[in-house]
Amino acid sequence: MVTKRPGRPASINRADVVAAALGLAQRVGLDRFTMGQLADELGVALMTPYHHVASRTELVQLVVEALLDRVEVPGPEEGTWDVRLKALEANVRRELGGIPGIGTGVNADGSPASRRLTEGVLAILHDAGFDEATALLAYGALFTYMVGQLDLDVVAERGKDFTDARRFAELMDRSAGGRRPSPDELFDFGFDVLLVGLRQLLHSGRHVTS
């Protein structure tokens, strides 16, 4: 919590900086907010946030890290491998969805939270029977799909105002049978297509552990 004593600058900490950046990201976009806006949000001098973060790039990663920390990885007791995979992707989408520009801050690895989720996906694929090489390829496909879905969610919620979402606007404007597909329908259909392909690999007996 940001505190301010009469006649003194506001007292902030690292958690305050990250929380304020998250609030700005939700309103204007993770890729668009400025450090000046952040300082105004906190009620401090322009350079004060830099006492807690080295750069805007570091702050973006801290925001994404805080969101990914909330994501739960379903364990074996929560269903079959495909059910667990879909639940995990849905958990990621729930925590990161609706924040414009979030895709610019999501990396496949490199932070403790992203590594935890990567290992969670790979563990589920290993439980399914995929060998290491195929599991890595599958993870890449799942990661790419999720980043694209996050952009689609922004189109649906915020419209076409954000550069990272414009390439999806035409799809979201189309309708079939008088109705447009909802973001949830797009997510479910696309992820189910990926799962069909992964199941076929398993049933074919190729690229699986012996």
C-alpha positions in Angstrom: 0.0 0.0 0.0 1.3 3.5 -0.9 1.4 5.7 2.2 2.0 9.4 2.4 2.9 11.5 5.4 2.0 15.2 5.5 4.8 17.2 4.0 6.7 14.1 2.8 6.8 12.1 -0.5 4.7 8.9 -0.7 6.4 5.8 0.7 6.3 2.9 -1.8 7.9 -0.5 -2.1 8.5 -2.9 -4.9 5.1 -4.6 -4.5 3.4 -1.2 -4.8 5.3 -0.6 -8.1 4.2 -3.9 -9.6 0.6 -3.5 -8.4 0.4 0.0 -10.0 1.9 -1.3 -13.2 -0.6 -4.1 -13.4 -3.4 -1.6 -12.9 -2.1 0.5 -15.8 -1.6 -2.6 -18.0 -5.2 -3.5 -17.5 -6.3 0.0 -18.6 -3.9 1.1 -21.3 -1.9 -2.0 -22.2 1.2 -3.7 -20.9 3.1 -2.5 -24.0 1.8 1.1 -23.7 2.0 2.4 -20.2 4.9 4.8 -19.5 7.0 5.2 -16.4 5.7 8.7 -16.2 2.1 7.3 -15.9 3.3 4.9 -13.3 4.8 7.6 -11.2 1.5 9.6 -11.4 -0.4 6.4 -10.4 1.8 6.1 -7.4 1.9 9.8 -6.6 5.7 9.9 -6.6 8.5 11.7 -8.5 9.3 10.3 -11.9 12.5 8.6 -10.9 11.2 7.1 -7.6 10.0 3.7 -9.2 13.6 3.2 -10.4 14.6 2.8 -6.8 12.7 -0.5 -6.9 13.0 -1.7 -10.5 16.0 -1.3 -12.9 14.0 -0.6 -16.0 10.5 -0.7 -17.6 11.5 -4.0 -19.2 12.2 -5.5 -15.8 8.9 -4.2 -14.5 6.9 -5.8 -17.4 8.5 -9.1 -16.5 7.6 -8.6 -12.9 4.0 -8.0 -13.8 3.8 -11.1 -16.0 5.6 -13.1 -13.2 3.0 -12.0 -10.7 0.2 -13.1 -12.9 1.8 -16.4 -13.8 2.4 -17.1 -10.1 -1.4 -17.3 -9.7 -1.8 -20.1 -12.3 -2.5 -23.6 -10.8 -1.0 -26.7 -12.5 -3.5 -29.6 -12.4 -2.1 -32.7 -10.9 -2.6 -36.3 -11.9 -5.6 -36.6 -9.6 -7.5 -34.0 -11.6 -8.0 -36.1 -14.7 -6.5 -37.5 -17.8 -3.5 -35.8 -19.5 -5.6 -34.0 -22.1 -8.1 -32.8 -19.5 -5.2 -31.5 -17.4 -3.6 -29.7 -20.4 -6.8 -27.9 -21.3 -7.4 -26.9 -17.6 -3.9 -25.5 -17.4 -4.2 -23.5 -20.5 -7.6 -22.2 -19.3 -6.0 -21.2 -16.0 -3.3 -19.2 -17.9 -5.9 -17.5 -20.0 -8.0 -16.6 -17.0 -5.1 -14.9 -15.3 -3.6 -13.2 -18.3 -6.6 -12.6 -20.5 -8.0 -9.1 -21.1 -4.7 -7.3 -20.7 -3.7 -5.5 -23.9 -0.2 -6.2 -25.0 0.3 -9.1 -22.6 1.7 -11.2 -25.4 4.7 -8.9 -25.6 5.7 -9.8 -22.1 5.1 -13.5 -22.1 8.2 -15.6 -22.7 8.4 -19.3 -23.2 11.0 -19.5 -20.4 13.4 -17.4 -18.4 11.5 -16.6 -15.1 10.7 -18.9 -12.1 7.0 -18.7 -12.8 7.3 -19.4 -16.5 9.7 -22.3 -15.9 7.2 -23.7 -13.3 4.5 -23.7 -15.9 6.8 -25.1 -18.7 7.7 -28.0 -16.4 4.1 -28.5 -15.6 3.1 -28.8 -19.3 6.1 -31.1 -20.0 5.2 -33.3 -17.0 1.7 -33.7 -18.3 3.0 -34.6 -21.8 5.4 -37.1 -20.2 2.6 -38.7 -18.3 0.7 -39.0 -21.5 3.6 -41.0 -23.0 5.4 -38.5 -25.3 9.1 -38.7 -25.6 11.2 -35.6 -24.7 11.6 -34.3 -28.2 8.0 -34.6 -29.1 6.9 -33.1 -25.8 9.1 -30.0 -26.5 7.5 -29.6 -29.9 4.0 -30.0 -28.5 4.9 -27.4 -25.8 5.9 -25.0 -28.5 2.6 -25.4 -30.3 0.6 -25.0 -27.1 2.5 -21.9 -26.1 2.1 -20.3 -29.6 -1.6 -21.0 -29.5 -2.0 -19.5 -26.1 -0.3 -16.2 -27.0 -2.5 -15.9 -30.1 -5.6 -16.6 -28.0 -4.7 -13.8 -25.5 -4.6 -11.4 -28.5 -8.1 -12.6 -29.6 -9.4 -12.0 -26.1 -8.2 -8.4 -26.2 -10.0 -7.9 -29.6 -13.2 -9.1 -28.0 -12.9 -7.0 -24.9 -11.2 -3.8 -26.0 -11.9 -3.7 -29.8 -9.3 -2.8 -32.5 -7.5 0.0 -30.8 -4.4 -1.9 -29.9 -1.7 -2.7 -32.5 -1.1 -6.2 -31.2 -4.8 -7.1 -31.8 -5.5 -5.5 -35.1 -4.4 -8.5 -37.1 -7.3 -10.5 -35.5 -10.0 -7.9 -36.0 -11.2 -9.2 -39.4 -11.8 -12.7 -37.9 -13.7 -11.3 -34.9 -15.9 -9.2 -37.2 -17.1 -12.1 -39.3 -20.2 -14.1 -38.5 -21.6 -17.4 -39.5 -25.3 -18.2 -39.4 -26.0 -14.7 -38.1 -23.7 -15.0 -35.0 -20.0 -14.4 -34.2 -18.0 -17.1 -32.4 -17.3 -16.1 -28.8 -13.7 -16.0 -27.4 -14.5 -19.1 -25.3 -15.7 -20.9 -28.4 -12.6 -20.0 -30.3 -10.4 -21.2 -27.4 -12.3 -24.5 -27.0 -12.3 -25.3 -30.7 -8.7 -24.4 -31.3 -7.4 -26.2 -28.3 -9.5 -29.3 -29.1 -7.9 -29.4 -32.6 -4.5 -29.4 -31.0 -5.5 -32.2 -28.7 -6.9 -34.3 -31.6 -3.5 -34.1 -33.2 -1.7 -35.0 -30.1 -4.0 -38.0 -29.4 -3.4 -39.2 -33.0 0.3 -39.1 -32.4 -0.1 -41.3 -29.3 -2.4 -43.7 -31.0 0.0 -44.1 -34.0 2.7 -45.2 -31.6 5.2 -42.6 -33.0 7.2 -40.3 -30.9 6.3 -41.8 -27.6 8.3 -43.3 -24.8 8.8 -47.0 -24.8 
